[in-house]
Amino acid sequence: MLRNLFFTFFVGLFSLSAEAYSLKETWMGARLHMESVQRAQQGVTQREEQKSRAVGALLPTINGFANYTRIDPPSAAGFSAFTLTKQYSVGVRLVQPLIRGGAYSGLQAAKENVLLSQFQKDAQELDLFQTVISAYFSLKMVQVDVKNLESFLNLTKDRVSEIRSRTKIGRSRRGELVEAEAQLHAAESQFQQGQRDLIEAEKNFEFLTGKKVQDLPELGPIPAVVNDQFNYLDKLKKRPDILALEQQVRVSHHMVNVSKGGHYPNLDLVGNYYVDRTGILASSEWDAGIVLSVPFYQGGTVQAQVREAVASKRISELTAHETIRSAERQVSLIYQNHLRLIEQLKSIKEARMKSEEAYKLNLKDYQFGLVTNLDVLQSMNSFIQNKRSYDSLFVAGHMSYQNLEAASGVLP
């Protein structure tokens, strides 16, 4: 029987540890599970195929052709070859573009778009990591808080039990028992609320990773930040969303040149090889020529496209500039708030220690009748509240550090 109990305990312990994920493991699981990253990867594939299309626009095309024509015989026909009423030709045609306005710029834009899609994919992963940070530490915060609420509930139960026994022998007033029982009901309500919050946090975690988790690993000391926020601001230059916006400006520049290409002439080399045909050229197997097309007037559509592309480029430049300024402000705020949070954590830690000491002293003094039950309850509430605040702030410190790293573009 004892062996079975130990076996069950160790199996349960192993199962618990097997479902405890670190932040990095959670993010890696989310990358494989979330559709947003998969869509971004498909975006890269899509842009690569668009580049292949742009390359194909500069390469020759080979097509088979056939035509058949019947004509009404002219009144003065004679025996000319042009009087054939049934004419046909069958062959192969090659068209090699020599000059296509904007085609080269289109190819360059397609190449830049591939790099843009890769930056966008990286930016999507960074955005997912920030979401994982929030879900991961929110779950950890709720888990810790539920444990504190459970401790609060147990302490209150013990308090009610003691006061009830003292009331029976006349050492405590009935009012003291009612006070303790009222707090017990309040503690039960808080614990139930904590359980609901825990279910919601676990569902969010499961949505991101596709996996259920029993408990998260204990957190170690909060990592120290570099004592210079400019170090984090420098990292912004390599943040994928900012790189994507700067890349979008380059793409927009090429798109302006593509639009301008509508003003340029098109020149093609055309060659035909005939398998069979009629008429006076029936014995000729091939021909080749140059086809030139020069745009004179297109209703102003090309110039409108150029102006539209220029405006789009300017929008990309403004968006990139605004995002960089916003990112710098965000990193600066997170950095300053993190330092203040660390200082706040030191203060609340002292408050937690003092309130715990006060609770223990009041509990001891109550045995000698030096304090009332209300004093004990108040010191208990103060201790639990300060402990909850400290534990939540400790988890928030880890979250703040990870948010600072993510805001500067650092992935685990």
C-alpha positions as CSV (number, residue, x, y, z in Angstrom):
1,M,0.0,0.0,0.0
2,L,2.8,2.4,0.9
3,R,4.7,1.5,-2.3
4,N,1.6,2.4,-4.3
5,L,1.2,5.7,-2.6
6,F,4.9,6.6,-3.3
7,F,4.4,5.4,-6.9
8,T,1.3,7.6,-7.3
9,F,3.1,10.6,-5.8
10,F,6.1,10.3,-8.1
11,V,4.0,9.8,-11.2
12,G,1.9,12.8,-10.3
13,L,5.1,14.8,-9.7
14,F,6.5,13.8,-13.0
15,S,3.3,14.6,-14.8
16,L,3.2,18.0,-13.2
17,S,6.7,18.8,-14.2
18,A,6.1,17.5,-17.7
19,E,3.3,20.1,-18.1
20,A,5.3,23.0,-16.6
21,Y,6.5,25.2,-19.4
22,S,9.1,28.0,-19.4
23,L,8.5,31.2,-21.2
24,K,10.7,30.2,-24.1
25,E,9.0,26.8,-24.4
26,T,5.6,28.5,-24.3
27,W,6.6,30.9,-27.1
28,M,8.0,28.0,-29.2
29,G,4.8,26.2,-28.8
30,A,2.8,29.2,-29.7
31,R,4.8,29.7,-32.9
32,L,3.9,26.2,-34.0
33,H,0.2,26.5,-32.9
34,M,-0.9,30.0,-33.9
35,E,-2.2,30.7,-37.3
36,S,-0.8,34.2,-37.4
37,V,2.8,32.9,-37.8
38,Q,1.7,30.3,-40.3
39,R,0.0,33.1,-42.4
40,A,3.1,35.2,-42.3
41,Q,5.1,32.2,-43.6
42,Q,2.7,31.8,-46.4
43,G,3.2,35.5,-47.1
44,V,6.9,34.9,-47.7
45,T,6.1,32.1,-50.1
46,Q,3.6,34.3,-51.9
47,R,6.2,37.1,-52.4
48,E,8.8,34.6,-53.6
49,E,6.3,33.5,-56.3
50,Q,5.7,37.1,-57.2
51,K,9.4,37.5,-57.7
52,S,9.4,34.5,-60.0
53,R,6.6,36.1,-62.0
54,A,8.6,39.3,-62.3
55,V,11.6,37.3,-63.6
56,G,9.3,35.5,-66.1
57,A,8.2,38.9,-67.5
58,L,11.8,39.4,-68.7
59,L,12.3,36.0,-70.2
60,P,11.2,34.8,-73.6
61,T,7.9,33.1,-74.2
62,I,7.4,30.3,-76.7
63,N,3.9,29.5,-78.0
64,G,2.4,27.3,-80.6
65,F,-0.1,29.0,-83.0
66,A,-2.4,28.1,-85.8
67,N,-4.8,30.1,-87.9
68,Y,-7.3,29.3,-90.6
69,T,-9.0,31.9,-92.8
70,R,-11.7,31.7,-95.5
71,I,-12.1,34.7,-97.8
72,D,-14.7,35.8,-100.3
73,P,-13.0,35.5,-103.8
74,P,-12.5,38.9,-105.4
75,S,-14.3,39.5,-108.8
76,A,-11.0,39.9,-110.7
77,A,-9.1,37.0,-109.1
78,G,-6.9,35.6,-111.8
79,F,-4.3,33.0,-110.7
80,S,-2.6,35.1,-107.9
81,A,-1.6,33.3,-104.7
82,F,-3.5,36.0,-102.8
83,T,-6.7,34.7,-104.2
84,L,-6.6,31.5,-102.2
85,T,-10.0,31.3,-100.4
86,K,-8.7,29.0,-97.8
87,Q,-5.5,30.1,-96.0
88,Y,-3.8,28.7,-92.9
89,S,-0.5,28.6,-91.0
90,V,0.8,26.4,-88.2
91,G,4.0,27.1,-86.3
92,V,5.8,28.2,-83.1
93,R,6.3,31.8,-82.0
94,L,9.0,33.2,-79.8
95,V,8.7,36.6,-78.1
96,Q,11.7,38.0,-76.3
97,P,11.1,41.3,-74.5
98,L,14.0,43.7,-75.1
99,I,12.6,46.9,-73.6
100,R,9.7,46.9,-71.2
101,G,9.0,50.1,-69.3
102,G,9.3,49.5,-65.6
103,A,10.0,45.8,-65.9
104,Y,13.4,45.9,-64.3
105,S,12.1,48.1,-61.5
106,G,9.3,45.6,-61.0
107,L,11.8,42.9,-60.6
108,Q,13.7,44.9,-58.0
109,A,10.5,45.7,-56.2
110,A,9.7,42.0,-56.2
111,K,13.1,41.1,-54.7
112,E,12.6,43.8,-52.0
113,N,9.1,42.5,-51.3
114,V,10.6,39.0,-50.5
115,L,12.8,40.6,-47.9
116,L,9.8,42.7,-46.7
117,S,7.7,39.6,-46.1
118,Q,10.5,38.0,-44.1
119,F,10.7,41.1,-41.9
120,Q,6.9,41.0,-41.5
121,K,7.1,37.4,-40.5
122,D,9.7,38.2,-37.9
123,A,7.6,41.1,-36.7
124,Q,4.6,38.7,-36.4
125,E,6.7,36.4,-34.2
126,L,7.8,39.3,-32.0
127,D,4.2,40.4,-31.7
128,L,3.2,36.8,-30.8
129,F,6.0,36.8,-28.2
130,Q,4.6,39.9,-26.6
131,T,1.2,38.2,-26.4
132,V,2.8,35.1,-24.9
133,I,4.6,37.3,-22.3
134,S,1.2,38.7,-21.2
135,A,-0.6,35.4,-21.1
136,Y,2.3,33.5,-19.4
137,F,2.9,35.9,-16.6
138,S,-0.8,36.6,-16.2
139,L,-1.3,32.9,-15.6
140,K,1.6,32.8,-13.2
141,M,0.3,35.8,-11.3
142,V,-3.2,34.2,-10.9
143,Q,-1.6,30.9,-9.9
144,V,0.4,32.6,-7.2
145,D,-2.6,34.7,-6.1
146,V,-4.9,31.6,-5.8
147,K,-2.3,30.0,-3.5
148,N,-2.3,33.1,-1.3
149,L,-6.1,33.2,-1.2
150,E,-6.1,29.6,-0.3
151,S,-3.7,30.3,2.5
152,F,-5.9,33.2,3.6
153,L,-8.9,30.9,3.6
154,N,-7.1,28.3,5.7
155,L,-5.8,30.8,8.2
156,T,-9.3,32.2,8.5
157,K,-10.8,28.7,9.0
158,D,-8.2,28.1,11.7
159,R,-9.1,31.4,13.3
160,V,-12.9,30.5,13.3
161,S,-12.2,27.1,14.7
162,E,-10.1,28.6,17.6
163,I,-12.7,31.3,18.4
164,R,-15.5,28.8,18.3
165,S,-13.7,26.6,20.8
166,R,-12.9,29.6,23.0
167,T,-16.5,30.8,22.8
168,K,-17.8,27.5,24.1
169,I,-15.8,27.9,27.3
170,G,-16.5,31.6,27.7
171,R,-13.0,32.9,26.9
172,S,-14.2,34.7,23.8
173,R,-17.3,36.8,23.0
174,R,-19.9,35.7,20.5
175,G,-19.3,38.9,18.6
176,E,-15.7,37.8,18.0
177,L,-16.9,34.5,16.5
178,V,-19.3,36.4,14.2
179,E,-16.5,38.7,13.0
180,A,-14.3,35.7,12.2
181,E,-17.2,33.9,10.4
182,A,-17.9,37.0,8.4
183,Q,-14.3,37.1,7.3
184,L,-14.4,33.4,6.4
185,H,-17.3,33.9,4.0
186,A,-15.4,36.9,2.4
187,A,-12.3,34.7,2.1
188,E,-14.3,31.9,0.4
189,S,-15.8,34.5,-2.0
190,Q,-12.3,35.8,-2.9
191,F,-11.0,32.3,-3.4
192,Q,-13.9,31.4,-5.7
193,Q,-13.1,34.6,-7.7
194,G,-9.5,33.5,-7.9
195,Q,-10.5,30.1,-9.3
196,R,-12.6,31.8,-12.0
197,D,-9.7,34.1,-12.9
198,L,-7.4,31.0,-13.0
199,I,-9.7,29.2,-15.5
200,E,-9.7,32.2,-17.8
201,A,-5.9,32.5,-17.6
202,E,-5.5,28.8,-18.4
203,K,-7.8,29.0,-21.3
204,N,-5.8,31.9,-22.8
205,F,-2.6,29.9,-22.3
206,E,-4.2,26.9,-24.0
207,F,-5.4,29.0,-26.9
208,L,-1.9,30.3,-27.6
209,T,0.0,27.0,-27.2
210,G,-2.7,24.3,-27.8
211,K,-1.5,22.6,-24.5
212,K,-2.9,22.5,-21.0
213,V,-0.7,23.4,-18.1
214,Q,-1.0,22.5,-14.4
215,D,1.5,24.9,-12.9
216,L,4.3,27.1,-14.1
217,P,7.9,26.9,-12.8
218,E,8.9,29.0,-9.9
219,L,10.5,32.3,-10.9
220,G,14.0,33.1,-9.9
221,P,15.4,36.5,-9.2
222,I,14.4,39.3,-11.6
223,P,17.2,39.7,-14.2
224,A,19.1,43.0,-13.9
225,V,18.6,45.5,-16.7
226,V,21.5,47.3,-18.4
227,N,21.9,50.6,-16.6
228,D,21.5,52.7,-19.7
229,Q,18.3,52.9,-21.7
230,F,20.2,54.0,-24.8
231,N,21.5,50.4,-25.1
232,Y,17.9,49.3,-25.6
233,L,17.1,52.2,-27.9
234,D,20.0,51.1,-30.1
235,K,18.5,47.7,-30.4
236,L,15.4,49.3,-32.0
237,K,17.3,49.6,-35.3
238,K,17.1,45.9,-35.7
239,R,13.5,45.4,-34.5
240,P,11.7,43.5,-37.3
241,D,8.6,45.7,-37.5
242,I,10.8,48.8,-37.9
243,L,13.0,47.0,-40.5
244,A,9.8,46.0,-42.3
245,L,8.6,49.7,-42.5
246,E,12.0,50.8,-43.7
247,Q,11.9,48.0,-46.3
248,Q,8.4,49.2,-47.3
249,V,9.9,52.6,-48.2
250,R,12.4,50.9,-50.5
251,V,9.6,48.9,-52.2
252,S,7.6,52.1,-52.6
253,H,10.6,53.7,-54.3
254,H,10.7,50.9,-56.9
255,M,7.0,51.1,-57.4
256,V,7.3,54.8,-58.4
257,N,9.8,53.7,-61.1
258,V,7.4,50.9,-62.2
259,S,4.6,53.5,-62.6
260,K,6.9,55.8,-64.6
261,G,7.6,52.8,-66.9
262,G,4.2,53.4,-68.4
263,H,5.7,56.4,-70.3
264,Y,8.4,54.3,-71.9
265,P,8.2,52.3,-75.2
266,N,8.1,48.6,-75.4
267,L,10.4,46.7,-77.8
268,D,10.1,43.0,-78.5
269,L,12.0,40.5,-80.7
270,V,9.5,38.2,-82.4
271,G,10.4,35.0,-84.3
272,N,8.1,32.5,-86.0
273,Y,8.9,29.0,-87.2
274,Y,6.3,27.6,-89.6
275,V,5.4,23.9,-89.7
276,D,3.0,24.4,-92.5
277,R,1.3,27.4,-94.3
278,T,-0.2,28.4,-97.5
279,G,0.3,31.3,-100.0
280,I,3.4,32.6,-101.7
281,L,5.4,32.2,-98.5
282,A,4.6,28.5,-98.2
283,S,8.2,27.5,-98.8
284,S,9.6,29.9,-96.1
285,E,10.1,28.2,-92.8
286,W,10.7,31.1,-90.5
287,D,10.7,34.9,-90.0
288,A,11.9,37.3,-87.4
289,G,11.3,40.9,-86.6
290,I,11.3,43.8,-84.1
291,V,8.0,45.1,-82.7
292,L,8.1,48.6,-81.2
293,S,5.2,50.1,-79.3
294,V,5.4,53.8,-78.3
295,P,2.7,55.2,-75.9
296,F,1.6,58.7,-77.1
297,Y,-1.5,59.3,-75.1
298,Q,-3.3,57.2,-72.4
299,G,-5.8,59.6,-71.0
300,G,-3.5,60.7,-68.1
301,T,-3.8,57.3,-66.4
302,V,0.0,56.7,-66.3
303,Q,0.7,60.1,-64.7
304,A,-2.0,59.5,-62.2
305,Q,-0.4,56.2,-61.3
306,V,2.9,57.9,-60.8
307,R,1.4,60.5,-58.5
308,E,-0.3,57.7,-56.6
309,A,2.9,55.8,-56.2
310,V,4.8,58.9,-55.0
311,A,2.0,59.6,-52.4
312,S,2.2,55.9,-51.3
313,K,6.0,56.3,-50.9
314,R,5.5,59.4,-48.8
315,I,3.0,57.6,-46.6
316,S,5.5,54.7,-46.0
317,E,8.1,57.2,-45.0
318,L,5.8,59.0,-42.5
319,T,4.6,55.7,-41.1
320,A,8.2,54.5,-40.6
321,H,9.2,57.7,-38.9
322,E,6.1,57.8,-36.6
323,T,6.6,54.1,-35.6
324,I,10.3,54.7,-34.8
325,R,9.4,57.7,-32.6
326,S,6.6,55.7,-30.9
327,A,8.9,52.7,-30.3
328,E,11.5,54.9,-28.7
329,R,8.9,56.4,-26.4
330,Q,7.6,52.9,-25.6
331,V,11.1,51.6,-24.7
332,S,11.9,54.6,-22.6
333,L,8.6,54.3,-20.6
334,I,9.0,50.6,-20.0
335,Y,12.6,51.1,-18.9
336,Q,11.8,53.9,-16.5
337,N,8.7,52.1,-15.1
338,H,10.7,48.9,-14.7
339,L,13.3,50.8,-12.5
340,R,10.5,52.3,-10.4
341,L,8.8,48.8,-10.1
342,I,12.1,47.4,-8.7
343,E,12.2,50.1,-6.1
344,Q,8.5,49.6,-5.3
345,L,9.2,45.9,-4.9
346,K,11.8,46.6,-2.2
347,S,9.3,48.7,-0.2
348,I,6.5,46.2,-0.4
349,K,8.9,43.4,0.5
350,E,9.6,45.2,3.8
351,A,5.9,45.8,4.3
352,R,5.2,42.1,3.8
353,M,7.9,41.1,6.3
354,K,6.7,43.6,8.9
355,S,3.1,42.7,8.5
356,E,3.9,39.0,8.9
357,E,5.8,39.7,12.0
358,A,2.9,41.8,13.4
359,Y,0.4,39.1,12.7
360,K,2.5,36.5,14.5
361,L,3.0,38.8,17.5
362,N,-0.7,39.6,17.7
363,L,-1.5,35.9,17.4
364,K,0.8,35.3,20.4
365,D,-0.5,38.3,22.4
366,Y,-4.1,37.1,21.9
367,Q,-3.4,34.0,23.8
368,F,-2.5,36.2,26.8
369,G,-5.5,38.5,26.3
370,L,-3.3,41.5,25.4
371,V,-5.1,42.1,22.1
372,T,-8.6,41.5,20.7
373,N,-9.7,39.1,18.0
374,L,-10.3,42.1,15.8
375,D,-6.7,43.1,16.1
376,V,-5.6,39.6,15.0
377,L,-8.0,39.6,12.0
378,Q,-6.8,43.1,11.0
379,S,-3.1,42.0,11.2
380,M,-3.9,38.8,9.3
381,N,-5.6,40.8,6.5
382,S,-2.7,43.2,6.3
383,F,-0.2,40.4,6.1
384,I,-2.1,38.5,3.4
385,Q,-2.8,41.7,1.4
386,N,0.9,42.7,1.5
387,K,1.9,39.2,0.6
388,R,-0.5,39.2,-2.4
389,S,0.8,42.6,-3.4
390,Y,4.4,41.5,-3.2
391,D,4.0,38.2,-5.0
392,S,2.0,39.9,-7.8
393,L,4.5,42.7,-8.1
394,F,7.4,40.2,-8.2
395,V,5.7,38.4,-11.2
396,A,5.1,41.8,-12.7
397,G,8.8,42.6,-12.4
398,H,9.6,39.5,-14.5
399,M,6.9,40.5,-17.0
400,S,8.3,44.1,-17.1
401,Y,11.8,42.8,-17.9
402,Q,10.6,40.6,-20.7
403,N,8.5,43.4,-22.1
404,L,11.5,45.6,-22.1
405,E,13.5,43.0,-24.0
406,A,10.7,42.4,-26.5
407,A,10.1,46.1,-27.0
408,S,13.7,46.4,-28.1
409,G,13.3,43.5,-30.5
410,V,15.0,40.7,-28.4
411,L,13.5,37.2,-28.7
412,P,14.3,34.4,-26.3
